[in-house]
Amino acid sequence: MTRREREITDPNEINRILDTCKYLHLGLVDEGKPYVVPMNYGIDHDADGHLIVYLHGANTGRKLDIIRKNSDCCFTMECNITPFEGKIACQYGVAYECVMGTGQIHLIDDPAEKDRALQAIMKTQTGQDHFTFDERMVSIVSVMRIDVDELSAKHRPLPAALSEGE
Ligand SMILES: Cc1cc2nc3c(=O)[nH]c(=O)nc-3n(C[C@H](O)[C@H](O)[C@H](O)COP(=O)(O)OP(=O)(O)OC[C@H]3O[C@@H](n4cnc5c(N)ncnc54)[C@H](O)[C@@H]3O)c2cc1C
């Protein structure tokens, strides 16, 4: 990362950002060309503590066609976006928190894991975990799982003069 002072390495901070963002931009490779699609997501961890990102959607469409051919993926997500002003153009900017990752994405067929994924999505999206899904609800959606292999996080705080003035 070129601006090292903006890197976030604290796992608790990273988890907070993962919980806050609500949607990500999923990057896929379609016959050598990039395809980026915004999607809501849910966060989970496997038994070894590795990050899993779950996605869900319709049972047809371009992203599914791509995923079946090429499991390489990347994603970015951002939250707490606050544009700020300055006296001259280059003092304008935007405060943000952001996570970026790469991994392998696969379609999940096992109904038990699909159920777990939908629970994770609802938990991340709403902060609540009381949702239940019947067999039909599970069967009519496709569920995708990203096994994350690299993750970085970055933030840009508001300039000190502005945050002091709040
Ligand atoms: C904030 C947000 C959250 C979303 N959350 C989800 C989610 O959780 N699950 C989900 O399945 N979908 C979600 N969507 C919709 C998603 O972005 C896609 O439109 C949808 O998943 C269909 O993707 P597809 O590859 O199957 O496209 P297809 O329906 O196969 O369409 C193919 C073509 O349509 C165009 N297209 C597709 N999507 C978009 C788009 N979003 N904007 C502009 N052009 C587009 C592109 O040209 C693409 O090549 C979300 C969208 C937004 C903005």
The ligand as an ORCA input file, in Angstrom:
! r2SCAN-3c Opt
* xyz 0 1
  C     -26.439     -2.025     -4.196
  C     -26.807     -3.237     -5.033
  C     -26.950     -4.464     -4.415
  C     -27.288     -5.589     -5.152
  N     -27.381     -6.797     -4.517
  C     -27.579     -7.909     -5.258
  C     -27.541     -9.206     -4.656
  O     -27.336     -9.361     -3.438
  N     -27.729    -10.276     -5.446
  C     -27.927    -10.153     -6.785
  O     -28.068    -11.184     -7.467
  N     -27.956     -8.960     -7.394
  C     -27.789     -7.837     -6.665
  N     -27.792     -6.610     -7.274
  C     -28.042     -6.563     -8.714
  C     -26.738     -6.932     -9.440
  O     -25.896     -5.798     -9.499
  C     -26.962     -7.463    -10.857
  O     -27.748     -6.536    -11.600
  C     -27.686     -8.806    -10.857
  O     -27.095     -9.691     -9.921
  C     -27.647     -9.451    -12.235
  O     -26.309     -9.753    -12.566
  P     -25.995    -10.725    -13.783
  O     -24.521    -10.823    -13.970
  O     -26.752    -11.990    -13.620
  O     -26.544     -9.841    -14.979
  P     -27.604    -10.201    -16.110
  O     -28.983    -10.079    -15.561
  O     -27.239    -11.506    -16.775
  O     -27.368     -8.974    -17.096
  C     -26.284     -8.927    -17.991
  C     -25.970     -7.512    -18.401
  O     -26.843     -6.545    -17.794
  C     -26.110     -5.401    -17.345
  N     -26.218     -5.322    -15.876
  C     -26.351     -6.329    -14.984
  N     -26.370     -5.839    -13.723
  C     -26.276     -4.493    -13.821
  C     -26.212     -3.443    -12.872
  N     -26.275     -3.686    -11.532
  N     -26.089     -2.191    -13.317
  C     -26.005     -1.944    -14.635
  N     -26.034     -2.889    -15.614
  C     -26.169     -4.163    -15.196
  C     -24.693     -5.597    -17.807
  O     -24.508     -4.974    -19.059
  C     -24.575     -7.112    -17.931
  O     -23.626     -7.493    -18.888
  C     -27.481     -5.463     -6.566
  C     -27.335     -4.219     -7.174
  C     -26.994     -3.129     -6.419
  C     -26.808     -1.780     -7.127
*
